Amino acid sequence: MNKTYSGIAVGVALAGLTYATWLLKQSLVSPGIFLSLATVVIAASLVVAFAPVIKKVGFWSLSLELREATNAAEQVLEQLKRSVEYAFVPAIASITEFSGGFGDLNSTEDERLEKFLKLAAAIEGAGCSVHHAADLAAAARVIAIGQLRKFAYFSTGAVVPSLDEPLPTVDALNAEAFLPDRIEYHCQVTKRTKEGLISQLHAVIDGYSKIYPYTL
């Protein structure tokens, strides 16, 4: 077995399995998807390792004509990339779901926000942002509206848009949040202190500023 190809194969296997394991630990893929992804990684590394002696390889209904090791590696890695893209599909589909229970009404952040940001970072790190851009934007919009409901809880009179209505910009939210009359009225109704309310509003808007760019 050629040492160069063996080195490439080991690199593919280590990188792929490490990344797949990280996705599983972050709960971004299910155990079933992890197993499928690991299988693809191992198969890809074997194809690269034996590229010099393989003339034609059947790989998940995909015939690879291997004329040289470099070409073989490129094709296999492309297949691996597609498998990684597929692995994110169930995670994106479930990212807008709530964990259950009543949650904390006084929290300043939608419970789905942090998990979404981790998933978006993982997708970007895998080089799949363009492929999943539309689905991420749709999910981000749902979570952004959830964050706006948090805003409305701390800002009496704030209107939460529906899914098909434009979202307010971060600047617009800042301009609305700290109107003196609204602050005073909300404090009177909820018995909150002015300082505490302003701090909570800043925290809500900070969370919104993290999700808003993904909706564009």
SEDOLUM-900149 format. One record per residue: chain; residue in three letters; x, y negated, z of N, C-alpha, C, O in turn. Coordinates in steps of 0.05 Angstrom, whole numbers, plus 32768, in hexadecimal, padded with zeros to 4 digits. Example, Ala and Ser with C-alpha at 12.3 -4.5 7.8 and 13.67 -1.06 7.14 Angstrom:
BEGIN
   unit   code   n_px   n_py   n_pz   ca_px   ca_py   ca_pz   c_px   c_py   c_pz   o_px   o_py   o_pz
      A    ala   8108   8072   809C    80F6    805A    809C   8108   8042   809C   811D   8042   80A9
      A    ser   8101   802D   808E    8111    8015    808F   8102   7FFF   809D   810C   7FE9   80A1
***
This chain:
BEGIN
   unit   code   n_px   n_py   n_pz   ca_px   ca_py   ca_pz   c_px   c_py   c_pz   o_px   o_py   o_pz
      A    met   8011   8018   8000    8000    8000    8000   8012   7FE7   8000   8024   7FE5   8010
      A    asn   800D   7FD4   7FEF    801C    7FBC    7FEC   801A   7FAB   8006   8004   7FA6   8010
      A    lys   8031   7FA2   8011    8031    7F94    802A   8023   7F79   8027   8016   7F70   803A
      A    thr   8026   7F6C   8011    8018    7F52    800D   7FFA   7F55   800F   7FED   7F46   801D
      A    tyr   7FF0   7F69   8000    7FD3    7F6D    8001   7FCA   7F76   801D   7FB4   7F6F   8026
      A    ser   7FDA   7F86   802B    7FD4    7F8E    8046   7FD1   7F76   8058   7FBF   7F75   8069
      A    gly   7FE4   7F64   8055    7FE4    7F4C    8066   7FCB   7F3B   8061   7FBE   7F31   8074
      A    ile   7FC3   7F38   8048    7FAB    7F2A    8041   7F93   7F37   804D   7F81   7F2A   8058
      A    ala   7F92   7F52   804B    7F7C    7F61    8055   7F79   7F5E   8073   7F62   7F5B   807D
      A    val   7F8F   7F60   8082    7F8F    7F5C    809F   7F84   7F40   80A6   7F75   7F3D   80B9
      A    gly   7F8E   7F2C   8097    7F85    7F11    809C   7F67   7F0E   8098   7F59   7F01   80A8
      A    val   7F5D   7F19   8082    7F40    7F18    807D   7F30   7F26   8093   7F1C   7F1B   809D
      A    ala   7F3A   7F3D   809C    7F2B    7F4C    80B1   7F2B   7F3D   80CB   7F16   7F3B   80D8
      A    leu   7F43   7F33   80D4    7F45    7F25    80ED   7F34   7F0C   80ED   7F25   7F06   8100
      A    ala   7F36   7EFC   80D8    7F27    7EE3    80D7   7F09   7EE8   80D7   7EFA   7EDB   80E5
      A    gly   7F01   7EFB   80C6    7EE4    7F01    80C3   7ED8   7F0C   80DD   7EC3   7F03   80E5
      A    leu   7EE6   7F1F   80E9    7EDB    7F2C    8102   7EDB   7F18   8119   7EC9   7F19   812A
      A    thr   7EF0   7F08   811B    7EF1    7EF3    8130   7EDA   7EE0   812E   7ECD   7ED9   8141
      A    tyr   7ED4   7ED7   8115    7EBF    7EC4    8111   7EA4   7ED1   8116   7E92   7EC5   8122
      A    ala   7EA0   7EEA   810D    7E87    7EF8    8112   7E82   7EFC   8130   7E6B   7EF9   8139
      A    thr   7E97   7F03   813F    7E94    7F06    815C   7E8D   7EEC   8169   7E7D   7EEC   817C
      A    trp   7E99   7ED6   8160    7E92    7EBC    816B   7E75   7EB5   8167   7E67   7EAB   8179
      A    leu   7E6B   7EBB   814F    7E4F    7EB6    8148   7E3C   7EC6   815B   7E28   7EBC   8164
      A    leu   7E44   7EDF   8160    7E34    7EF0    8171   7E34   7EE5   818E   7E1F   7EE5   819B
      A    lys   7E4B   7EDD   8198    7E4D    7ED3    81B4   7E3D   7EB9   81B7   7E32   7EB4   81CD
      A    gln   7E3B   7EA9   81A2    7E2C    7E90    81A3   7E0E   7E95   819E   7DFF   7E81   819E
      A    ser   7E06   7EAE   819B    7DEA    7EB5    8196   7DE0   7EA9   817C   7DC8   7EA3   8179
      A    leu   7DF2   7EA5   8168    7DEA    7E99    814F   7DE3   7EAF   813A   7DD6   7EA9   8126
      A    val   7DEB   7EC7   8140    7DE2    7EDE    812F   7DDA   7EF5   8141   7DE3   7EF7   8158
      A    ser   7DC8   7F06   8138    7DBF    7F1D    8147   7DD4   7F33   8145   7DE5   7F32   8133
      A    pro   7DD3   7F47   8157    7DE6    7F5D    8156   7DE4   7F6B   813B   7DF9   7F74   8130
      A    gly   7DCC   7F6E   812F    7DCA    7F7A    8115   7DD8   7F6C   80FF   7DE6   7F78   80EF
      A    ile   7DD5   7F51   80FF    7DE3    7F40    80EB   7E01   7F41   80F0   7E11   7F42   80DD
      A    phe   7E09   7F42   8109    7E26    7F44    8110   7E32   7F5E   8104   7E47   7F5E   80F9
      A    leu   7E23   7F74   8107    7E2D    7F8E    80FD   7E2F   7F8D   80DF   7E43   7F97   80D3
      A    ser   7E1B   7F81   80D1    7E1D    7F7F    80B4   7E34   7F6E   80AB   7E42   7F75   8098
      A    leu   7E38   7F58   80B9    7E4E    7F46    80B3   7E69   7F53   80B7   7E7C   7F51   80A7
      A    ala   7E6C   7F62   80CE    7E85    7F70    80D3   7E8A   7F85   80BE   7EA1   7F89   80B6
      A    thr   7E75   7F93   80B5    7E78    7FA7    809F   7E83   7F9A   8086   7E95   7FA5   8078
      A    val   7E78   7F82   807F    7E81    7F74    8067   7E9F   7F6D   806A   7EAE   7F70   8057
      A    val   7EA6   7F63   8082    7EC2    7F5B    8086   7ED5   7F72   8083   7EE9   7F70   8075
      A    ile   7ECE   7F89   808F    7EDF    7FA0    808D   7EE1   7FAA   8070   7EF7   7FB1   8067
      A    ala   7ECA   7FAB   8063    7ECB    7FB4    8047   7EDB   7FA1   8036   7EEA   7FAA   8024
      A    ala   7ED9   7F87   803B    7EE8    7F73    802C   7F06   7F77   8030   7F16   7F76   801D
      A    ser   7F0E   7F7C   8049    7F2B    7F80    804E   7F36   7F99   8041   7F4C   7F99   8037
      A    leu   7F25   7FAE   8040    7F2E    7FC7    8032   7F31   7FC3   8014   7F43   7FCD   8008
      A    val   7F1F   7FB3   8009    7F20    7FAE    7FEC   7F3A   7F9F   7FE6   7F48   7FA5   7FD3
      A    val   7F40   7F8B   7FF6    7F58    7F7B    7FF2   7F71   7F8D   7FF5   7F84   7F8B   7FE6
      A    ala   7F71   7F9E   800A    7F88    7FAF    8010   7F8F   7FC2   7FF9   7FA6   7FC6   7FF3
      A    phe   7F7A   7FCD   7FED    7F7E    7FE1    7FD8   7F7A   7FD6   7FBC   7F77   7FE5   7FA9
      A    ala   7F7A   7FBB   7FBA    7F76    7FAF    7FA0   7F89   7FB8   7F8A   7F80   7FBC   7F73
      A    pro   7FA3   7FBC   7F90    7FB5    7FC4    7F7B   7FAF   7FDF   7F6D   7FB6   7FE3   7F56
      A    val   7FA1   7FF1   7F7C    7F9C    800B    7F70   7F7F   800F   7F69   7F77   8025   7F5F
      A    ile   7F6E   7FFB   7F6E    7F52    7FFE    7F67   7F4C   7FF2   7F4C   7F55   7FDB   7F46
      A    lys   7F3E   8000   7F3C    7F37    7FF5    7F21   7F1B   7FE9   7F22   7F16   7FD5   7F14
      A    lys   7F09   7FF6   7F31    7EEE    7FEC    7F32   7EE2   7FF4   7F4D   7EE4   800C   7F54
      A    val   7ED5   7FE1   7F5B    7ECA    7FE7    7F75   7EAD   7FE0   7F76   7EA5   7FCA   7F6E
      A    gly   7E9B   7FF2   7F7F    7E7F    7FEC    7F84   7E7C   7FE0   7F9F   7E83   7FEE   7FB3
      A    phe   7E71   7FC8   7FA2    7E70    7FBB    7FBC   7E54   7FAE   7FBE   7E50   7F98   7FB4
      A    trp   7E42   7FBC   7FCC    7E27    7FB1    7FD0   7E1B   7FA9   7FB5   7E12   7F92   7FB2
      A    ser   7E1A   7FBB   7FA2    7E0E    7FB8    7F88   7E1D   7FA3   7F77   7E13   7F9A   7F62
      A    leu   7E35   7F9C   7F80    7E45    7F88    7F71   7E5E   7F96   7F67   7E6E   7FA0   7F77
      A    ser   7E61   7F97   7F4C    7E78    7FA3    7F40   7E8F   7F8F   7F3E   7E8B   7F7A   7F31
      A    leu   7EA5   7F95   7F49    7EBC    7F83    7F48   7ED1   7F8F   7F35   7EDD   7FA4   7F3B
      A    glu   7ED6   7F81   7F20    7EEC    7F8A    7F0E   7F05   7F7D   7F19   7F0A   7F65   7F18
      A    leu   7F16   7F8F   7F24    7F2F    7F85    7F31   7F47   7F88   7F1E   7F52   7F9D   7F1A
      A    arg   7F4E   7F71   7F13    7F65    7F71    7F01   7F7F   7F6A   7F10   7F94   7F72   7F08
      A    glu   7F7D   7F5A   7F25    7F94    7F53    7F35   7F8B   7F4D   7F51   7F74   7F47   7F56
      A    ala   7F9D   7F4E   7F64    7F97    7F4B    7F80   7F8A   7F30   7F86   7F77   7F2F   7F96
      A    thr   7F95   7F1B   7F7B    7F8A    7F00    7F81   7F6D   7EFD   7F78   7F5D   7EF3   7F87
      A    asn   7F67   7F07   7F61    7F4C    7F06    7F57   7F39   7F17   7F68   7F23   7F0E   7F6E
      A    ala   7F43   7F2E   7F71    7F33    7F3F    7F81   7F2C   7F32   7F9C   7F16   7F32   7FA6
      A    ala   7F41   7F26   7FA8    7F3D    7F19    7FC2   7F29   7F02   7FC0   7F18   7EFE   7FD1
      A    glu   7F2B   7EF2   7FAA    7F18    7EDC    7FA7   7EFC   7EE5   7FA5   7EEA   7ED9   7FB1
      A    gln   7EF7   7EFA   7F96    7EDC    7F05    7F92   7ED1   7F10   7FAC   7EB9   7F0C   7FB2
      A    val   7EE1   7F1F   7FBA    7ED9    7F2B    7FD3   7ED3   7F15   7FE8   7EBF   7F17   7FF7
      A    leu   7EE4   7F01   7FEA    7EDF    7EEC    7FFD   7EC6   7EDC   7FF6   7EB9   7ED2   8008
      A    glu   7EC0   7EDA   7FDC    7EA7    7ECC    7FD5   7E8F   7EDC   7FDE   7E7C   7ED1   7FE8
      A    gln   7E91   7EF7   7FDC    7E7C    7F08    7FE6   7E79   7F05   8004   7E63   7F05   800F
      A    leu   7E90   7F04   8011    7E90    7F00    802E   7E84   7EE6   8036   7E75   7EE4   804A
      A    lys   7E89   7ED1   8027    7E7D    7EB7    802D   7E5F   7EB8   802A   7E51   7EAC   803B
      A    arg   7E56   7EC6   8016    7E39    7EC8    8012   7E2C   7ED7   802A   7E16   7ED1   8033
      A    ser   7E3B   7EEB   8034    7E30    7EFA    804B   7E30   7EE9   8064   7E1D   7EEB   8074
      A    val   7E44   7ED8   8067    7E44    7EC5    807E   7E2D   7EB1   807B   7E1F   7EAB   808F
      A    glu   7E28   7EA8   8063    7E11    7E96    805E   7DF7   7EA3   8066   7DE6   7E97   8073
      A    tyr   7DF4   7EBC   805E    7DDC    7ECC    8065   7DD9   7ECF   8083   7DC3   7ECF   808E
      A    ala   7DF0   7ED3   8091    7DEF    7ED8    80AE   7DE3   7EC1   80BD   7DD8   7EC4   80D3
      A    phe   7DE4   7EA8   80B2    7DDA    7E91    80C0   7DBB   7E8E   80BC   7DAF   7E7F   80CB
      A    val   7DB0   7E9C   80A9    7D94    7E98    80A2   7D81   7E9D   80BA   7D71   7E8B   80C0
      A    pro   7D83   7EB4   80C8    7D71    7EB8    80DF   7D76   7EA4   80F6   7D63   7E9D   8104
      A    ala   7D8F   7E9B   80F9    7D94    7E87    810E   7D87   7E6C   8108   7D7C   7E60   811A
      A    ile   7D88   7E64   80EF    7D7B    7E4B    80E7   7D5D   7E4D   80EA   7D4F   7E3B   80F2
      A    ala   7D52   7E65   80E2    7D35    7E69    80E3   7D2A   7E67   80FF   7D13   7E60   8103
      A    ser   7D3A   7E6F   8113    7D30    7E70    812F   7D39   7E58   813F   7D32   7E56   8157
      A    ile   7D49   7E46   8134    7D55    7E30    8144   7D40   7E1C   814E   7D45   7E0E   8162
      A    thr   7D29   7E1B   8142    7D14    7E08    814B   7D01   7E14   815F   7CEF   7E07   8169
      A    glu   7D05   7E2D   8166    7CF4    7E3A    817A   7CFC   7E32   8196   7D14   7E2F   819C
      A    phe   7CE8   7E30   81A8    7CEE    7E2A    81C4   7CF4   7E44   81D3   7CEC   7E5A   81CA
      A    ser   7D02   7E42   81E9    7D0A    7E59    81F8   7CF3   7E65   8208   7CF4   7E7C   8211
      A    gly   7CDE   7E55   820C    7CC7    7E5E    821C   7CC6   7E4F   8237   7CDA   7E44   8240
      A    gly   7CAF   7E50   8244    7CAC    7E41    825D   7CA3   7E25   8258   7C9F   7E1C   8241
      A    phe   7CA1   7E16   826E    7C98    7DFA    826C   7CAE   7DE6   8268   7CA9   7DD0   825F
      A    gly   7CC7   7DEE   826F    7CDD    7DDC    826C   7CDD   7DC6   8281   7CCB   7DC5   8292
      A    asp   7CF0   7DB4   827F    7CF3    7D9E    8292   7CE9   7D85   8285   7CF5   7D7A   8273
      A    leu   7CD2   7D7B   828F    7CC7    7D63    8282   7CD9   7D4A   8285   7CD8   7D38   8274
      A    asn   7CE9   7D4A   829A    7CFA    7D33    829F   7D16   7D35   8291   7D26   7D23   8293
      A    ser   7D1A   7D4B   8282    7D33    7D4D    8274   7D34   7D39   825D   7D1F   7D32   8252
      A    thr   7D4B   7D30   8255    7D4E    7D1C    8240   7D56   7D28   8226   7D5B   7D19   8213
      A    glu   7D57   7D42   8224    7D5F    7D4F    820B   7D4E   7D67   8204   7D48   7D78   8215
      A    asp   7D45   7D68   81EC    7D36    7D7F    81E2   7D47   7D98   81E6   7D5F   7D98   81DF
      A    glu   7D3C   7DAD   81F1    7D4B    7DC5    81F8   7D59   7DD2   81E0   7D6B   7DE2   81E3
      A    arg   7D4F   7DCD   81C7    7D5A    7DD9    81AF   7D72   7DCA   81A3   7D7F   7DD4   8192
      A    leu   7D76   7DB2   81AD    7D8A    7DA0    81A1   7DA6   7DAB   81A2   7DB4   7DAC   818E
      A    glu   7DAF   7DB3   81BA    7DCA    7DBC    81BD   7DD0   7DD5   81AC   7DE5   7DD7   819F
      A    lys   7DBD   7DE8   81AC    7DC0    7E00    819C   7DC2   7DF9   817E   7DD1   7E05   816F
      A    phe   7DB1   7DE6   8175    7DB2    7DDE    8159   7DCE   7DD2   8152   7DD9   7DD9   813D
      A    leu   7DD8   7DC1   8163    7DF2    7DB5    815E   7E09   7DCA   815C   7E1B   7DC8   814B
      A    lys   7E07   7DDE   816D    7E1B    7DF4    816C   7E18   7E04   8152   7E2C   7E0B   8145
      A    leu   7E00   7E09   814A    7DFB    7E18    8131   7E05   7E08   8119   7E12   7E13   8108
      A    ala   7DFE   7DEE   8119    7E07    7DDD    8103   7E25   7DDC   8101   7E30   7DDC   80EB
      A    ala   7E33   7DDA   8118    7E50    7DDA    8118   7E5B   7DF4   810E   7E6F   7DF4   80FF
      A    ala   7E4F   7E0B   8115    7E58    7E25    810B   7E54   7E27   80ED   7E66   7E32   80DF
      A    ile   7E3E   7E1D   80E3    7E39    7E1E    80C6   7E4D   7E0D   80B7   7E57   7E15   80A2
      A    glu   7E52   7DF6   80C3    7E66    7DE4    80B6   7E82   7DF1   80B7   7E91   7DEF   80A3
      A    gly   7E89   7DFD   80CD    7EA3    7E0B    80CF   7EA6   7E22   80BC   7EBC   7E28   80B4
      A    ala   7E90   7E2E   80B5    7E90    7E45    80A2   7E8F   7E3B   8085   7E91   7E4C   8073
      A    gly   7E8D   7E21   8081    7E8C    7E16    8066   7E72   7E1B   8058   7E70   7E1D   8040
      A    cys   7E5C   7E1E   8068    7E42    7E25    805D   7E2E   7E0D   805F   7E16   7E11   805B
      A    ser   7E38   7DF5   8065    7E26    7DDE    8069   7E15   7DD8   8050   7DFD   7DD3   8053
      A    val   7E21   7DD8   8039    7E13    7DD2    8021   7DFD   7DE6   801B   7DE6   7DDF   8014
      A    his   7E03   7E00   801F    7DF0    7E15    801A   7DD8   7E13   802B   7DC1   7E18   8023
      A    his   7DDC   7E0B   8044    7DC6    7E0A    8058   7DBC   7DEE   805E   7DAD   7DEA   8071
      A    ala   7DC4   7DDB   804D    7DBD    7DBF    8053   7D9F   7DBA   8056   7D97   7DAC   8069
      A    ala   7D8F   7DC4   8044    7D73    7DBF    8044   7D65   7DCB   805C   7D55   7DBF   8069
      A    asp   7D6D   7DE4   8063    7D61    7DF1    807A   7D69   7DE4   8094   7D59   7DE2   80A7
      A    leu   7D82   7DDB   8096    7D8C    7DCD    80AE   7D7D   7DB3   80B1   7D75   7DAB   80C7
      A    ala   7D79   7DA4   809B    7D6B    7D8B    809C   7D4E   7D8F   80A6   7D44   7D7F   80B6
      A    ala   7D41   7DA3   809C    7D25    7DA9    80A5   7D24   7DB0   80C2   7D12   7DA6   80D1
      A    ala   7D37   7DC0   80CB    7D37    7DC7    80E8   7D3E   7DAF   80F9   7D33   7DAB   810E
      A    ala   7D51   7D9F   80EF    7D59    7D87    80FE   7D42   7D74   8101   7D3F   7D67   8116
      A    arg   7D31   7D72   80ED    7D1A    7D60    80EE   7D07   7D69   8104   7CFC   7D58   8113
      A    val   7D02   7D83   8106    7CF0    7D8D    811B   7CFB   7D86   8137   7CEC   7D7E   8149
      A    ile   7D15   7D8B   813B    7D22    7D86    8155   7D23   7D68   815A   7D21   7D5F   8171
      A    ala   7D28   7D58   8146    7D28    7D3A    8149   7D0D   7D30   8153   7D0C   7D1F   8164
      A    ile   7CF8   7D3B   8149    7CDD    7D34    8152   7CD9   7D3D   816F   7CCC   7D2F   817F
      A    gly   7CE4   7D54   8176    7CE4    7D5C    8192   7CF2   7D48   81A4   7CE9   7D43   81BA
      A    gln   7D09   7D3E   819A    7D18    7D2A    81A9   7D08   7D10   81AB   7D09   7D02   81C0
      A    leu   7CF9   7D09   8196    7CE9    7CF1    8197   7CD1   7CF4   81AB   7CC8   7CE0   81B7
      A    arg   7CC8   7D0D   81AF    7CB4    7D11    81C4   7CC0   7D0C   81E0   7CB3   7D01   81F1
      A    lys   7CD9   7D13   81E3    7CE7    7D0B    81FC   7CE8   7CED   81FF   7CE4   7CE2   8215
      A    phe   7CEE   7CE0   81E9    7CEF    7CC2    81E9   7CD4   7CB7   81F1   7CD2   7CA4   8202
      A    ala   7CBE   7CC2   81E6    7CA4    7CB8    81EC   7C9C   7CBC   820A   7C8D   7CAD   8215
      A    tyr   7CA8   7CD2   8215    7CA2    7CD7    8232   7CAE   7CC2   8243   7CA4   7CBC   8259
      A    phe   7CC5   7CB6   823B    7CD2    7CA2    824B   7CCC   7C86   8240   7CD6   7C72   824C
      A    ser   7CBD   7C83   822C    7CB7    7C69    8220   7C99   7C67   8219   7C91   7C6F   8203
      A    thr   7C89   7C5E   822C    7C6C    7C5C    8228   7C65   7C4C   820F   7C6E   7C35   820C
      A    gly   7C55   7C58   81FE    7C4C    7C4A    81E6   7C5C   7C52   81CD   7C54   7C4B   81B7
      A    ala   7C71   7C62   81D0    7C81    7C6B    81B9   7C70   7C7F   81A9   7C62   7C8F   81B5
      A    val   7C72   7C7D   818F    7C63    7C8F    817D   7C75   7CA4   8171   7C8B   7C9E   8167
      A    val   7C6D   7CBD   8173    7C7D    7CD3    8168   7C73   7CD9   814C   7C5B   7CDF   8149
      A    pro   7C84   7CD8   8138    7C7B    7CDD    811C   7C75   7CFA   8118   7C7F   7D0C   8127
      A    ser   7C65   7D00   8104    7C60    7D1C    80FC   7C77   7D25   80EA   7C88   7D16   80E3
      A    leu   7C76   7D3F   80E2    7C8B    7D4A    80D2   7C8E   7D3D   80B7   7CA4   7D3C   80AC
      A    asp   7C78   7D32   80AC    7C7A    7D27    8091   7C7D   7D08   8092   7C7A   7CFB   807D
      A    glu   7C81   7CFD   80A9    7C85    7CE0    80AB   7CA3   7CD9   80AF   7CB2   7CEA   80B9
      A    pro   7CAB   7CC1   80A7    7CC7    7CBA    80AA   7CD0   7CB9   80C8   7CC0   7CB2   80D9
      A    leu   7CE8   7CC1   80CD    7CF3    7CC0    80E8   7CFF   7CA4   80ED   7D0B   7C99   80DB
      A    pro   7CFD   7C9A   8105    7D0A    7C80    810B   7D29   7C84   810B   7D33   7C99   8112
      A    thr   7D37   7C6F   8104    7D54    7C70    8106   7D5C   7C6D   8124   7D4B   7C66   8135
      A    val   7D75   7C72   8129    7D7F    7C6F    8145   7D7D   7C52   814D   7D77   7C4B   8164
      A    asp   7D84   7C3F   813B    7D83    7C23    8141   7D66   7C1A   8147   7D62   7C0A   8159
      A    ala   7D53   7C24   8138    7D37    7C1E    813D   7D2E   7C27   8158   7D1F   7C1A   8166
      A    leu   7D37   7C3F   8160    7D30    7C4A    817A   7D3C   7C39   8191   7D2F   7C34   81A5
      A    asn   7D55   7C31   818D    7D62    7C1F    81A1   7D53   7C05   81A4   7D4F   7BFB   81BA
      A    ala   7D4A   7BFA   818D    7D3C    7BE0    818E   7D21   7BE3   819C   7D19   7BD1   81AA
      A    glu   7D14   7BFA   8199    7CFA    7BFE    81A5   7CFC   7C06   81C3   7CEB   7BFE   81D3
      A    ala   7D11   7C14   81CA    7D13    7C20    81E5   7D15   7C0C   81FB   7D0A   7C0F   8210
      A    phe   7D24   7BF6   81F6    7D2B    7BE5    820C   7D1C   7BCA   820C   7D26   7BB6   8216
      A    leu   7D05   7BCA   8200    7CF4    7BB2    8201   7CEC   7BAD   821F   7CE2   7BBF   822C
      A    pro   7CF2   7B95   8229    7CED    7B90    8246   7CD1   7B97   824F   7CCD   7BA3   8265
      A    asp   7CBD   7B8F   8240    7CA1    7B94    8248   7C9B   7BB2   824A   7C8D   7BBB   825C
      A    arg   7CA6   7BC2   8237    7CA2    7BDE    8237   7CB0   7BEC   824E   7CA5   7BFD   825B
      A    ile   7CC8   7BE3   8254    7CD7    7BEE    826B   7CC8   7BE9   8285   7CC4   7BFB   8295
      A    glu   7CBF   7BD0   8288    7CB1    7BC9    82A0   7C97   7BD8   82A3   7C91   7BE2   82B9
      A    tyr   7C88   7BDB   828E    7C6E    7BE9    828F   7C72   7C06   8295   7C64   7C12   82A6
      A    his   7C86   7C13   8289    7C8B    7C2F    828D   7C93   7C34   82AA   7C8B   7C48   82B7
      A    cys   7CA3   7C22   82B5    7CAC    7C25    82D1   7C94   7C23   82E4   7C93   7C31   82F8
      A    gln   7C81   7C11   82DE    7C6A    7C0D    82EF   7C58   7C27   82EE   7C4E   7C2F   8302
      A    val   7C55   7C32   82D6    7C44    7C49    82D3   7C50   7C62   82DF   7C42   7C72   82EC
      A    thr   7C6A   7C66   82DB    7C77    7C7F    82E4   7C86   7C7D   82FE   7C8F   7C92   8309
      A    lys   7C88   7C65   8309    7C96    7C61    8323   7CB4   7C66   8320   7CC1   7C6C   8335
      A    arg   7CBE   7C65   8308    7CDB    7C68    8304   7CE9   7C4D   830A   7CDD   7C38   8307
      A    thr   7D03   7C4F   8310    7D12    7C36    8313   7D1B   7C2D   82F7   7D1D   7C3D   82E5
      A    lys   7D1F   7C13   82F4    7D27    7C08    82DA   7D42   7C14   82D2   7D46   7C1C   82BB
      A    glu   7D55   7C16   82E5    7D70    7C20    82DE   7D6E   7C3E   82D6   7D7B   7C46   82C3
      A    gly   7D5E   7C4D   82E5    7D5B    7C69    82DE   7D4F   7C6D   82C3   7D57   7C7F   82B4
      A    leu   7D3A   7C5E   82BD    7D2C    7C60    82A3   7D3F   7C59   828C   7D40   7C67   8278
      A    ile   7D4E   7C43   828F    7D60    7C3B    827A   7D75   7C50   8275   7D7C   7C56   825E
      A    ser   7D7F   7C5D   828B    7D93    7C72    8288   7D87   7C8A   8279   7D94   7C96   8268
      A    gln   7D6E   7C91   827F    7D61    7CA8    8272   7D5C   7CA1   8254   7D5F   7CB3   8243
      A    leu   7D54   7C89   824F    7D50    7C81    8233   7D6A   7C83   8222   7D6A   7C8C   820C
      A    his   7D7F   7C7A   822E    7D99    7C7C    8221   7DA0   7C99   821B   7DAA   7C9F   8205
      A    ala   7D9B   7CAB   822E    7DA1    7CC7    822A   7D90   7CD3   8214   7D99   7CE3   8204
      A    val   7D76   7CCC   8213    7D64    7CD6    81FE   7D6D   7CCD   81E3   7D6E   7CDD   81D0
      A    ile   7D74   7CB3   81E1    7D7C    7CA9    81C7   7D97   7CB4   81BE   7D9C   7CB9   81A7
      A    asp   7DA8   7CBA   81D2    7DC2    7CC6    81CB   7DBD   7CE2   81BF   7DCB   7CE9   81AB
      A    gly   7DAB   7CF1   81CA    7DA4    7D0B    81BF   7D98   7D09   81A3   7D9F   7D18   8191
      A    tyr   7D87   7CF5   819F    7D7B    7CF0    8185   7D91   7CE9   8170   7D8F   7CF1   8159
      A    ser   7DA5   7CDA   8179    7DBA    7CD1    8166   7DCA   7CE9   815D   7DD7   7CE7   8147
      A    lys   7DCB   7CFF   816C    7DDA    7D16    8164   7DCB   7D27   814F   7DD7   7D33   813D
      A    ile   7DB1   7D27   8151    7DA1    7D38    813E   7D98   7D29   8125   7D95   7D35   8110
      A    tyr   7D95   7D0E   8128    7D8A    7CFE    8112   7D9A   7D01   80F8   7D8E   7D04   80E3
      A    pro   7DB5   7D00   80F8    7DC4    7D02    80DF   7DBE   7D1C   80CF   7DC0   7D1C   80B7
      A    tyr   7DB7   7D31   80DD    7DB2    7D4B    80CF   7D97   7D4A   80C1   7D92   7D5C   80B0
      A    thr   7D86   7D37   80C7    7D6C    7D35    80BA   7D6D   7D27   809F   7D59   7D28   8090
      A    leu   7D83   7D1A   809A    7D85    7D09    8081   7D8C   7D1A   8068   7D8E   7D0F   8052
***
